[in-house]
Amino acid sequence: MQEVSRLRAKRQVTEALRQRNGPQTSDLHDLPINSEVLVWRENGEWSGPFKLLSMEGETCRVQLFSGPTDFRSTSVRPYLREHQEQQLEGDPAIAPELQENEESPIEDTIEGPTRRNPTRERRLPSRFRQNLTIAYAAESEPDIEAFVSSG
């Protein structure tokens, strides 16, 4: 049994060393300094945006509220804004045209009451309610006379 577990552990190590699939960090390496990035935090969510201060190999230095902090490149990703916002910031000549076009669809929309789901009954579904049985409680004291007279 020990030999089987030893062989299994050896195989797991070789498979892990041969594995080539991992997070793609090439986008992060192409970012200029002072770009906005998101950071994967221990509470299980991406937080940010924060400023990227430097890149040294696979280590990213990010400016957090508490100060500069080092992260591995696998826990940092670029913060991407929507395409229209980037165009507004990049070319001021396009900005007034986009703003005028954005205002017209807003005026054309009809605002109605928001849809509300019906309230749900707080009981078992009907398919389970039909199988309920009624149980009667037995008397707390057994009827000894019935056993004696029948014997």
C-alpha positions, -999 to 999 in steps of 0.1 A, spaced: 0 0 0 29 24 8 44 17 -26 11 26 -44 9 59 -25 45 66 -32 40 60 -70 9 81 -70 27 110 -53 55 107 -78 31 108 -107 13 138 -93 46 157 -90 56 149 -126 21 160 -139 23 192 -120 58 200 -134 46 192 -169 15 214 -167 17 245 -188 -17 260 -184 -18 289 -160 -32 324 -158 -23 346 -187 -2 375 -174 10 388 -207 -16 416 -206 -3 427 -172 33 428 -184 23 451 -213 7 477 -190 25 510 -185 34 522 -150 7 541 -132 -21 520 -149 -52 510 -130 -53 473 -119 -75 450 -99 -62 429 -71 -75 395 -59 -79 397 -21 -82 371 5 -120 377 10 -125 361 -24 -131 391 -47 -114 415 -71 -109 449 -55 -97 481 -70 -89 499 -91 -54 506 -77 -23 522 -94 4 499 -106 37 513 -93 63 489 -107 68 454 -122 99 433 -113 96 399 -130 64 383 -117 60 407 -87 38 438 -91 40 467 -67 5 482 -63 -4 514 -44 -31 504 -19 -48 526 7 -24 513 33 6 520 11 27 502 -16 22 464 -15 38 436 -35 16 410 -53 23 381 -76 12 387 -112 -13 359 -109 -33 379 -84 -33 412 -104 -52 419 -136 -57 451 -157 -87 472 -149 -107 476 -181 -131 504 -186 -160 504 -211 -151 512 -247 -171 545 -248 -154 559 -217 -120 554 -233 -131 572 -264 -144 601 -244 -111 605 -226 -89 599 -257 -105 623 -283 -123 654 -272 -137 660 -307 -157 629 -305 -170 635 -270 -198 661 -278 -212 639 -306 -213 608 -283 -229 628 -255 -256 641 -278 -263 606 -291 -265 592 -256 -291 618 -245 -316 610 -272 -322 573 -264 -327 583 -227 -355 607 -236 -372 581 -259 -374 554 -232 -408 550 -214 -405 546 -177 -432 523 -164 -438 506 -130 -411 481 -122 -421 445 -124 -428 428 -91 -428 390 -87 -459 376 -69 -454 368 -32 -447 331 -26 -467 310 -1 -446 299 28 -456 262 29 -449 229 13 -456 225 -24 -490 208 -32 -473 175 -43 -459 171 -8 -490 182 11 -512 154 -2 -491 127 14 -493 141 50 -508 117 75 -524 125 108 -508 108 138 -528 104 170 -510 105 203 -513 74 225 -525 76 260 -498 82 285 -508 52 307 -512 18 291 -546 0 296 -535 -30 317 -570 -44 321 -573 -49 283 -542 -71 283 -553 -91 314 -588 -98 302 -577 -109 267 -552 -134 281 
